[in-house]
Amino acid sequence: MWYDRVGTDHDTAVSSRVRLARNLAGYPFGARLTDEQQKEIIEKVSAVFREQEGWEIADCSGMSDTERASLVEQHIISREFAQRKTPSVLIRNPEKSVYIMVPEEDHIRIQGITAGLDLRTALANVMEAEELLDSALEFAFSEQYGYLTHCPTNLGTGMRASVMLHLPAHGNGIRSLAAQLSQIGLTMRGMTGEGSAADAALCQISNQTTLGMTEDEIIEKMERAVGNIIAAERELRGRISGEALAGLSDKVMRACGTLMFADRIPSKEMLALYSTLRLGSAMKLVSIPVGKLDEALFTCMPNTILAENADAKTTGQRDRIRADKVRSIIGIKNRAEFKAN
């Protein structure tokens, strides 16, 4: 999975994601699709990947609400796709972390995720999948507008690129940063997407414009903007010194103590511990690798725990499982092992 790997600029960049929207020619868009037409599209797209090595096809109609919600928590599918009540499939390549939702708002949504700041690998992986489809099927395309999509904001490349960043040193400055980004055609959202808050100091930066720009131009613009934000975050972290640094170190070690000894860790507290320890790891105050912290966060979400432990019906049961699972992932048994060398 993408979250158990370490990528470029991983001290600040958690993950990079590229998503392509595509529709098949000859079919209506969105709600105008009949169930029969959806089944036709599902079969045509599935047939392309059925014999391809490394690809899996999952019938989402057979998934429980908890399983779907778990995939949302892990950023594998969208909330909209999880809520579909009509026929749908998820086609995935776990090794490359590429996930294809059929149908979503558009007939096809191809999504690639990488650890750290690595939009170009994510783009290459989704384009490889897109080329397989393009060689077998005809996409809805206009010479004037590019790829035709259900929502006009996706016209053109049909591409959305986003990077999830951890910006604890920015503090309340995240709000002014969001305003600055909107002026250059980028947007900032919380860790769970549109309408969400920047919980655990996690936020997603993405492009707003898909028309009139090439895929490379979008990636270059994102890389410049995200690179500047990462540099600013590192500069702010570098200013933490004296009593402020001593206070941060104390807070980090207290968070370590909670992970070691807590019988229960609620999901909200997990977010706070994650943010504190990720900053502590990046600043070499603690020896826990950031990749292990990312894995702990995204595999210890409420529905993901419930999907793996069907008997964990109560919040308390899930909180106990979370505490044990975090300790298992991090693999540290005593306080001395937390200290950075």
One Martini backbone bead per residue (centre of mass of N, CA, C, O) as a GRO file, in nm:
protein
  341
    1MET     BB    1   0.101   0.033   0.013
    2TRP     BB    2   0.145   0.369   0.013
    3TYR     BB    3   0.176   0.406   0.346
    4ASP     BB    4   0.444   0.190   0.359
    5ARG     BB    5   0.609   0.427   0.231
    6VAL     BB    6   0.897   0.618   0.119
    7GLY     BB    7   0.934   0.950   0.017
    8THR     BB    8   0.969   1.242  -0.102
    9ASP     BB    9   0.954   1.468   0.142
   10HIS     BB   10   0.835   1.302   0.404
   11ASP     BB   11   0.838   1.513   0.638
   12THR     BB   12   0.577   1.663   0.475
   13ALA     BB   13   0.502   1.456   0.256
   14VAL     BB   14   0.270   1.203   0.236
   15SER     BB   15   0.111   1.243  -0.054
   16SER     BB   16   0.029   1.146  -0.394
   17ARG     BB   17  -0.226   1.245  -0.646
   18VAL     BB   18  -0.387   1.101  -0.941
   19ARG     BB   19  -0.678   1.198  -1.145
   20LEU     BB   20  -0.896   1.049  -1.389
   21ALA     BB   21  -1.145   1.151  -1.622
   22ARG     BB   22  -1.380   0.924  -1.786
   23ASN     BB   23  -1.567   0.864  -2.095
   24LEU     BB   24  -1.788   0.701  -2.292
   25ALA     BB   25  -1.886   0.673  -2.595
   26GLY     BB   26  -2.249   0.666  -2.626
   27TYR     BB   27  -2.300   0.776  -2.330
   28PRO     BB   28  -2.440   0.890  -2.073
   29PHE     BB   29  -2.435   1.096  -1.799
   30GLY     BB   30  -2.470   1.006  -1.495
   31ALA     BB   31  -2.810   0.981  -1.408
   32ARG     BB   32  -2.882   0.883  -1.713
   33LEU     BB   33  -2.794   0.617  -1.639
   34THR     BB   34  -2.855   0.300  -1.661
   35ASP     BB   35  -2.816  -0.004  -1.533
   36GLU     BB   36  -2.746  -0.136  -1.803
   37GLN     BB   37  -2.523   0.066  -1.886
   38GLN     BB   38  -2.343   0.020  -1.644
   39LYS     BB   39  -2.291  -0.280  -1.703
   40GLU     BB   40  -2.155  -0.234  -1.976
   41ILE     BB   41  -1.920  -0.061  -1.874
   42ILE     BB   42  -1.808  -0.260  -1.670
   43GLU     BB   43  -1.746  -0.486  -1.878
   44LYS     BB   44  -1.558  -0.327  -2.068
   45VAL     BB   45  -1.347  -0.247  -1.853
   46SER     BB   46  -1.289  -0.527  -1.726
   47ALA     BB   47  -1.185  -0.669  -1.988
   48VAL     BB   48  -0.912  -0.513  -2.002
   49PHE     BB   49  -0.806  -0.641  -1.700
   50ARG     BB   50  -0.852  -0.952  -1.668
   51GLU     BB   51  -0.553  -1.034  -1.818
   52GLN     BB   52  -0.392  -0.853  -1.634
   53GLU     BB   53  -0.121  -0.818  -1.459
   54GLY     BB   54  -0.200  -0.710  -1.118
   55TRP     BB   55  -0.513  -0.727  -1.146
   56GLU     BB   56  -0.823  -0.635  -0.979
   57ILE     BB   57  -1.176  -0.738  -0.933
   58ALA     BB   58  -1.439  -0.564  -0.757
   59ASP     BB   59  -1.754  -0.612  -0.629
   60CYS     BB   60  -1.928  -0.361  -0.461
   61SER     BB   61  -2.208  -0.500  -0.403
   62GLY     BB   62  -2.048  -0.706  -0.190
   63MET     BB   63  -2.007  -0.473  -0.003
   64SER     BB   64  -1.987  -0.323   0.278
   65ASP     BB   65  -2.008  -0.027   0.435
   66THR     BB   66  -1.743  -0.068   0.591
   67GLU     BB   67  -1.556  -0.137   0.354
   68ARG     BB   68  -1.598   0.127   0.203
   69ALA     BB   69  -1.512   0.319   0.433
   70SER     BB   70  -1.223   0.209   0.449
   71LEU     BB   71  -1.138   0.299   0.160
   72VAL     BB   72  -1.173   0.597   0.221
   73GLU     BB   73  -0.969   0.619   0.459
   74GLN     BB   74  -0.731   0.513   0.246
   75HIS     BB   75  -0.775   0.665  -0.036
   76ILE     BB   76  -0.906   0.469  -0.269
   77ILE     BB   77  -1.191   0.601  -0.243
   78SER     BB   78  -1.474   0.770  -0.273
   79ARG     BB   79  -1.756   0.877  -0.125
   80GLU     BB   80  -1.939   0.859  -0.373
   81PHE     BB   81  -1.873   0.563  -0.442
   82ALA     BB   82  -1.955   0.438  -0.163
   83GLN     BB   83  -2.274   0.544  -0.204
   84ARG     BB   84  -2.348   0.353  -0.408
   85LYS     BB   85  -2.645   0.154  -0.534
   86THR     BB   86  -2.523   0.074  -0.790
   87PRO     BB   87  -2.341  -0.059  -1.010
   88SER     BB   88  -1.995  -0.166  -0.920
   89VAL     BB   89  -1.631  -0.124  -0.956
   90LEU     BB   90  -1.300  -0.230  -0.844
   91ILE     BB   91  -0.991  -0.153  -0.994
   92ARG     BB   92  -0.669  -0.304  -0.903
   93ASN     BB   93  -0.313  -0.210  -0.821
   94PRO     BB   94  -0.131  -0.254  -0.544
   95GLU     BB   95   0.166  -0.210  -0.634
   96LYS     BB   96   0.083   0.087  -0.778
   97SER     BB   97  -0.162   0.231  -0.657
   98VAL     BB   98  -0.422   0.161  -0.850
   99TYR     BB   99  -0.758   0.305  -0.897
  100ILE     BB  100  -1.079   0.195  -1.038
  101MET     BB  101  -1.382   0.364  -1.091
  102VAL     BB  102  -1.698   0.180  -1.172
  103PRO     BB  103  -1.887   0.413  -1.150
  104GLU     BB  104  -1.894   0.746  -1.104
  105GLU     BB  105  -1.946   1.045  -1.196
  106ASP     BB  106  -1.794   0.903  -1.393
  107HIS     BB  107  -1.735   0.623  -1.557
  108ILE     BB  108  -1.416   0.696  -1.501
  109ARG     BB  109  -1.175   0.653  -1.228
  110ILE     BB  110  -0.830   0.727  -1.210
  111GLN     BB  111  -0.608   0.628  -0.938
  112GLY     BB  112  -0.296   0.758  -0.803
  113ILE     BB  113  -0.054   0.658  -0.544
  114THR     BB  114   0.201   0.819  -0.344
  115ALA     BB  115   0.469   0.870  -0.165
  116GLY     BB  116   0.501   1.173  -0.111
  117LEU     BB  117   0.670   1.366  -0.360
  118ASP     BB  118   0.515   1.203  -0.664
  119LEU     BB  119   0.345   1.286  -0.932
  120ARG     BB  120   0.487   1.142  -1.175
  121THR     BB  121   0.433   0.851  -1.091
  122ALA     BB  122   0.130   0.871  -1.069
  123LEU     BB  123   0.089   0.953  -1.365
  124ALA     BB  124   0.223   0.709  -1.501
  125ASN     BB  125   0.029   0.495  -1.380
  126VAL     BB  126  -0.242   0.610  -1.495
  127MET     BB  127  -0.156   0.619  -1.796
  128GLU     BB  128  -0.121   0.317  -1.830
  129ALA     BB  129  -0.421   0.254  -1.780
  130GLU     BB  130  -0.540   0.448  -1.993
  131GLU     BB  131  -0.407   0.312  -2.244
  132LEU     BB  132  -0.557   0.047  -2.223
  133LEU     BB  133  -0.837   0.173  -2.268
  134ASP     BB  134  -0.780   0.338  -2.532
  135SER     BB  135  -0.715   0.073  -2.709
  136ALA     BB  136  -1.032  -0.047  -2.658
  137LEU     BB  137  -1.167   0.241  -2.625
  138GLU     BB  138  -1.402   0.515  -2.646
  139PHE     BB  139  -1.375   0.841  -2.580
  140ALA     BB  140  -1.498   1.133  -2.473
  141PHE     BB  141  -1.422   1.383  -2.731
  142SER     BB  142  -1.282   1.718  -2.787
  143GLU     BB  143  -1.104   1.939  -2.971
  144GLN     BB  144  -1.188   2.190  -2.787
  145TYR     BB  145  -1.226   2.043  -2.471
  146GLY     BB  146  -1.159   1.753  -2.468
  147TYR     BB  147  -1.245   1.586  -2.213
  148LEU     BB  148  -1.552   1.463  -2.128
  149THR     BB  149  -1.759   1.568  -1.851
  150HIS     BB  150  -1.987   1.596  -1.609
  151CYS     BB  151  -1.801   1.823  -1.505
  152PRO     BB  152  -1.677   2.119  -1.628
  153THR     BB  153  -1.415   2.135  -1.434
  154ASN     BB  154  -1.288   1.862  -1.600
  155LEU     BB  155  -1.215   1.971  -1.847
  156GLY     BB  156  -0.978   1.831  -2.071
  157THR     BB  157  -0.780   1.634  -1.893
  158GLY     BB  158  -0.929   1.529  -1.622
  159MET     BB  159  -0.721   1.641  -1.401
  160ARG     BB  160  -0.612   1.558  -1.063
  161ALA     BB  161  -0.386   1.707  -0.837
  162SER     BB  162  -0.235   1.590  -0.522
  163VAL     BB  163  -0.116   1.697  -0.189
  164MET     BB  164  -0.020   1.572   0.120
  165LEU     BB  165   0.024   1.772   0.412
  166HIS     BB  166   0.242   1.851   0.692
  167LEU     BB  167   0.160   2.168   0.893
  168PRO     BB  168   0.230   2.247   1.208
  169ALA     BB  169   0.405   2.521   1.189
  170HIS     BB  170   0.176   2.705   1.066
  171GLY     BB  171  -0.090   2.679   1.189
  172ASN     BB  172  -0.299   2.949   1.131
  173GLY     BB  173  -0.155   2.994   0.842
  174ILE     BB  174  -0.332   2.807   0.666
  175ARG     BB  175  -0.551   3.012   0.589
  176SER     BB  176  -0.371   3.208   0.422
  177LEU     BB  177  -0.268   2.991   0.229
  178ALA     BB  178  -0.539   2.927   0.096
  179ALA     BB  179  -0.578   3.212  -0.027
  180GLN     BB  180  -0.320   3.210  -0.203
  181LEU     BB  181  -0.388   2.960  -0.376
  182SER     BB  182  -0.653   3.068  -0.512
  183GLN     BB  183  -0.491   3.290  -0.687
  184ILE     BB  184  -0.339   3.026  -0.856
  185GLY     BB  185  -0.550   2.774  -0.894
  186LEU     BB  186  -0.568   2.659  -0.602
  187THR     BB  187  -0.643   2.413  -0.343
  188MET     BB  188  -0.769   2.359  -0.002
  189ARG     BB  189  -0.789   2.067   0.202
  190GLY     BB  190  -0.858   1.824   0.384
  191MET     BB  191  -0.791   1.488   0.439
  192THR     BB  192  -1.111   1.419   0.328
  193GLY     BB  193  -1.165   1.678   0.168
  194GLU     BB  194  -1.431   1.831   0.093
  195GLY     BB  195  -1.515   2.022   0.388
  196SER     BB  196  -1.262   1.970   0.547
  197ALA     BB  197  -1.042   1.967   0.794
  198ALA     BB  198  -0.707   2.019   0.933
  199ASP     BB  199  -0.639   1.753   1.057
  200ALA     BB  200  -0.332   1.708   1.193
  201ALA     BB  201  -0.218   1.919   0.980
  202LEU     BB  202  -0.381   1.815   0.731
  203CYS     BB  203  -0.344   1.873   0.371
  204GLN     BB  204  -0.483   1.947   0.042
  205ILE     BB  205  -0.331   2.002  -0.270
  206SER     BB  206  -0.495   2.142  -0.567
  207ASN     BB  207  -0.627   2.164  -0.872
  208GLN     BB  208  -0.872   2.361  -1.064
  209THR     BB  209  -0.739   2.337  -1.348
  210THR     BB  210  -0.800   2.153  -1.680
  211LEU     BB  211  -0.829   2.382  -1.883
  212GLY     BB  212  -0.557   2.477  -2.097
  213MET     BB  213  -0.385   2.229  -1.986
  214THR     BB  214  -0.143   2.020  -1.928
  215GLU     BB  215  -0.024   1.776  -1.740
  216ASP     BB  216   0.262   1.898  -1.703
  217GLU     BB  217   0.170   2.182  -1.616
  218ILE     BB  218   0.024   2.095  -1.362
  219ILE     BB  219   0.262   1.958  -1.222
  220GLU     BB  220   0.455   2.202  -1.219
  221LYS     BB  221   0.274   2.386  -1.051
  222MET     BB  222   0.255   2.202  -0.806
  223GLU     BB  223   0.558   2.173  -0.743
  224ARG     BB  224   0.612   2.469  -0.685
  225ALA     BB  225   0.407   2.518  -0.459
  226VAL     BB  226   0.484   2.281  -0.271
  227GLY     BB  227   0.782   2.352  -0.243
  228ASN     BB  228   0.730   2.624  -0.095
  229ILE     BB  229   0.576   2.505   0.146
  230ILE     BB  230   0.797   2.318   0.248
  231ALA     BB  231   1.009   2.537   0.295
  232ALA     BB  232   0.839   2.696   0.503
  233GLU     BB  233   0.803   2.470   0.710
  234ARG     BB  234   1.106   2.424   0.764
  235GLU     BB  235   1.165   2.708   0.864
  236LEU     BB  236   0.969   2.701   1.105
  237ARG     BB  237   1.103   2.461   1.244
  238GLY     BB  238   1.390   2.597   1.269
  239ARG     BB  239   1.278   2.817   1.489
  240ILE     BB  240   1.271   2.602   1.696
  241SER     BB  241   1.367   2.694   2.029
  242GLY     BB  242   1.451   2.636   2.329
  243GLU     BB  243   1.168   2.625   2.506
  244ALA     BB  244   1.004   2.531   2.260
  245LEU     BB  245   1.169   2.272   2.214
  246ALA     BB  246   1.135   2.153   2.496
  247GLY     BB  247   0.826   2.140   2.480
  248LEU     BB  248   0.811   1.955   2.233
  249SER     BB  249   0.970   1.719   2.350
  250ASP     BB  250   0.773   1.665   2.579
  251LYS     BB  251   0.524   1.613   2.402
  252VAL     BB  252   0.642   1.372   2.249
  253MET     BB  253   0.699   1.188   2.501
  254ARG     BB  254   0.406   1.182   2.596
  255ALA     BB  255   0.301   1.043   2.341
  256CYS     BB  256   0.469   0.789   2.383
  257GLY     BB  257   0.342   0.709   2.653
  258THR     BB  258   0.060   0.665   2.544
  259LEU     BB  259   0.129   0.440   2.343
  260MET     BB  260   0.245   0.241   2.555
  261PHE     BB  261  -0.008   0.254   2.800
  262ALA     BB  262  -0.264   0.259   2.655
  263ASP     BB  263  -0.573   0.095   2.631
  264ARG     BB  264  -0.689   0.357   2.485
  265ILE     BB  265  -0.752   0.502   2.142
  266PRO     BB  266  -0.895   0.743   2.011
  267SER     BB  267  -0.925   0.883   1.703
  268LYS     BB  268  -0.872   1.179   1.786
  269GLU     BB  269  -0.613   1.119   1.946
  270MET     BB  270  -0.456   0.991   1.713
  271LEU     BB  271  -0.422   1.249   1.549
  272ALA     BB  272  -0.257   1.405   1.761
  273LEU     BB  273  -0.026   1.202   1.793
  274TYR     BB  274   0.063   1.193   1.503
  275SER     BB  275   0.142   1.491   1.468
  276THR     BB  276   0.352   1.503   1.694
  277LEU     BB  277   0.533   1.257   1.597
  278ARG     BB  278   0.593   1.354   1.311
  279LEU     BB  279   0.745   1.604   1.397
  280GLY     BB  280   0.949   1.461   1.582
  281SER     BB  281   1.074   1.289   1.357
  282ALA     BB  282   1.160   1.521   1.160
  283MET     BB  283   1.333   1.654   1.423
  284LYS     BB  284   1.478   1.418   1.585
  285LEU     BB  285   1.316   1.338   1.874
  286VAL     BB  286   1.240   1.063   1.732
  287SER     BB  287   1.260   0.714   1.601
  288ILE     BB  288   1.008   0.720   1.437
  289PRO     BB  289   0.894   0.650   1.143
  290VAL     BB  290   0.685   0.807   0.929
  291GLY     BB  291   0.574   0.553   0.785
  292LYS     BB  292   0.458   0.421   1.046
  293LEU     BB  293   0.263   0.651   1.113
  294ASP     BB  294   0.096   0.636   0.855
  295GLU     BB  295   0.009   0.344   0.887
  296ALA     BB  296  -0.132   0.381   1.159
  297LEU     BB  297  -0.343   0.585   1.075
  298PHE     BB  298  -0.477   0.436   0.809
  299THR     BB  299  -0.527   0.150   0.984
  300CYS     BB  300  -0.689   0.308   1.249
  301MET     BB  301  -0.952   0.349   1.149
  302PRO     BB  302  -1.267   0.274   1.231
  303ASN     BB  303  -1.355   0.101   0.972
  304THR     BB  304  -1.094  -0.061   0.944
  305ILE     BB  305  -1.118  -0.207   1.212
  306LEU     BB  306  -1.405  -0.327   1.162
  307ALA     BB  307  -1.332  -0.487   0.899
  308GLU     BB  308  -1.121  -0.672   1.079
  309ASN     BB  309  -1.345  -0.649   1.339
  310ALA     BB  310  -1.663  -0.748   1.365
  311ASP     BB  311  -1.687  -0.748   1.698
  312ALA     BB  312  -1.628  -0.426   1.705
  313LYS     BB  313  -1.903  -0.247   1.801
  314THR     BB  314  -1.755  -0.062   1.988
  315THR     BB  315  -1.563   0.203   2.066
  316GLY     BB  316  -1.393   0.069   2.289
  317GLN     BB  317  -1.295  -0.172   2.126
  318ARG     BB  318  -1.152  -0.005   1.903
  319ASP     BB  319  -0.959   0.147   2.096
  320ARG     BB  320  -0.805  -0.107   2.187
  321ILE     BB  321  -0.712  -0.202   1.910
  322ARG     BB  322  -0.558   0.052   1.835
  323ALA     BB  323  -0.344   0.045   2.057
  324ASP     BB  324  -0.223  -0.231   1.972
  325LYS     BB  325  -0.166  -0.170   1.670
  326VAL     BB  326   0.029   0.064   1.698
  327ARG     BB  327   0.245  -0.089   1.854
  328SER     BB  328   0.293  -0.302   1.634
  329ILE     BB  329   0.383  -0.113   1.402
  330ILE     BB  330   0.615   0.037   1.554
  331GLY     BB  331   0.782  -0.170   1.750
  332ILE     BB  332   0.778  -0.052   2.053
  333LYS     BB  333   0.846  -0.139   2.408
  334ASN     BB  334   1.026   0.110   2.511
  335ARG     BB  335   1.125   0.423   2.593
  336ALA     BB  336   1.424   0.417   2.486
  337GLU     BB  337   1.339   0.357   2.179
  338PHE     BB  338   1.228   0.649   2.114
  339LYS     BB  339   1.491   0.769   2.116
  340ALA     BB  340   1.703   0.954   1.962
  341ASN     BB  341   2.046   0.936   1.858
   0.00000   0.00000   0.00000
